[in-house]
């Protein structure tokens, strides 16, 4: 499913570039096609470099042998105010 999603997004980038080159830059149909064909891998590469993939959570069910985590132990912090001459 992930592969289909990636291919669909690349196809959408290609179509957007085709429209931009064809209408905004007023390129010929062949120029718009080859511009979109050359620009799509560049944009995909730049996007992958600037926004790397997130690690996807594991969808497998949890194993039964995993131990149950105990609540964290309490920690006590003692704050002591010292005088400027370092006497208690």
Buried (B, 14 or more C-beta within 10 A) or exposed (E): EEEEEEEEEBEEBBEBBBEBBBEEEEBEEEEBBEBBEEBBEEBBEEEEEEEEEEEEEEEEEEEEEEEEEEEEEEEEEEEEEEEEEEEE
